[in-house]
Amino acid sequence: MTIRTALGCALMIAAAGPTLAGEAGPVADTMATEYPNEKIGPRVLNVEPNVPPASGKLLEEQGKWLNDHGVSPHLSMTEIYLRNPSVGLDTGNHEALTLFAIGADFNLDKLVGLPGGTIHFEQLYVPWTSNLTYGGQVGDVIAGKPGPYIPRVSHLTLFTYEQKLMDDKLAIEVGKSNAGNYFALPLCNVPLGCVNAILQDTAGFNPPPYANWGARVGYDFSSALRAQVGAWRSNNAYPFTNGWERDAGDSGGTLSTVYLANLAYRTDYRMEAYPQTLEVLGFHNNGQQTDPYYTVNGTSKVTDPSAAADTSKGVSGFYLGAKKTVWRQDGGKTNDLAPTAVAAYANLTHTLDEDTTNGVGTQGNAGLILSAPFRSRPFDSYSVNVNWAQLTSREQRFLEEAHAATGGGNYNPGRNEYAVSLDANFILTDSIVVSPFVLRTWGANSWLNPYTGVNPRDGYAAGLLFHVQFDEMLGLNSHH
């Protein structure tokens, strides 16, 4: 690893805020409510209802027995609906997905007497999909990239062994997982609204639910401060993997390795009246980068069928993020864990290499989250979110020439795309949450579908997530 890479793989200050106010990252297990810096796991893209669980549920006794014997089941369903009435290359389309996640955490201390050992497992089933080509129909970085492309019914999303040592301050975990379970956790109110194309593609996290072989080591300096390092294999043909592969399998993908390092500081309302998050993450992926514009002959790959030029062995970059509760209606004078409050957040991701294959050079995201404005609904949250994406100059040249080559004439968009979105989390019960959002773009591009010859339109996109946590609903895992 070069000096630049080592410096790039610096630190991150992890994502969250008040876990019970609906403004923070979702909670995937009991430990996450006790220690805000605990990993969140595959549910990172689902906002979960952080409501104190009710008693008298159907399988409550069975859930208590399972937990006493070291088994914490996870069973959920997420319905995703996306629509682009006026934005993109081909407007008026929609995508719908139904995802079922089934898994459990196995406490090996309770099961076999191994202190600090845990097995994490989760399998995803996507039995119903509609219009998986939605992302290409929209085409741009901000509105098109979040459209999930999941061509297989079944995916292994998590299968790891975690060992805690040194009074649980040190965590070592190995197995199949997604790097986004642990690094660069979303700061925004509805995580689907701040999908990071650089981390997922350039760094090689791969989007959830795709799991890769990986290992991480985390150390808690305090209940708020954690440092982590990790490495994951990355498969650039991830849509065609199912997570059970030992190597590239039959997906036809190219394997690389992403190296990560972070430092994460995070507090919640249990720890201070005005919680905050600070975050720095560095990455290096050792995969061969191919130039988005030039061929091996130094010509445009739009007009020359020769192979694209290899530019560099690897790519480095960083992610910076911060979040802070800046106002509370009660002035911070009460012990309310779900106060009426406003939090502000911002993050920036940048690649240090102009010639990366992905072609997205910089992404930024900022916003305000209003939690519990109505005291009758203390767990709801509302947000305004601003996004920015900038393509590299070589990616821009490629899009302009690809557009002209297919009869499109002049290509209108520039390198910068902007969007503003409004979203909300409506916590219906302790196991059901509904998250609608609407997005307006400016400078939409054809990044996901460059050879259409159509100039992308600025306009509106919208979506709705409906999440049911069945383990909570049935009482199998109702202990936040």
Order of alpha helices (4+ residues) and beta strands (2+ residues): alpha-alpha-alpha-beta-beta-alpha-beta-alpha-beta-beta-beta-beta-beta-beta-beta-beta-beta-beta-alpha-beta-beta-beta-alpha
